Amino acid sequence: MPLYEITSILRASASQGEVSDLLRRLAHMVLSRNGVIAGVSNWGLHQLVYRMRAHQEYHTHGRYVQMKVIASPLVLRELERNMKLDRNIIRHITLKERNTSIASFANLPPEQLAEAAHVVAARIMQTSTGGPPPHFAQGGGASGNQAGHQG
């Protein structure tokens, strides 16, 4: 099971309670299917680089959140399907981290596999900063490679 980094932009009007409920629901979905939540970061409210349309609305600001998840591709597919349908999520992107798969433990029983995933997650979190990319601190937008795009 590889480590995935899921970064999402939520509606700016979403309350902190709605954000917490959404993250709790997504985490439960992963955990109930023998996945591991390796970390959750709330990067706060930022202006979008360009106006985005989602769920029949235009958005100029968004709340950025990131989850690091160790899960099977099937669990990830279900998680992304639910994220696509959620009206609070404007956009999301999933990146697979390199060299983080625990597939070498594939012959372990599920209980030991989950324990191994927790150990891998702990090691990853020790080396991870957990904060937003540096361009956020400078008031930048959602993606450095889209900075010149005008909507």
Protein Blocks (a to p, Z undefined) as FASTA:
>chain_A
ZZddddddddfklcfklmmmmmmmmmmmmmmnopacfbdcdebjaddfbdcdeehiacfb
dcdddddddddfklmmmmmmmmmmpmkbmbdcddddehiacklmmmpcfklmmmmmmmmm
mmmmmmpgoiacfklmnopafblklmmpcZZ
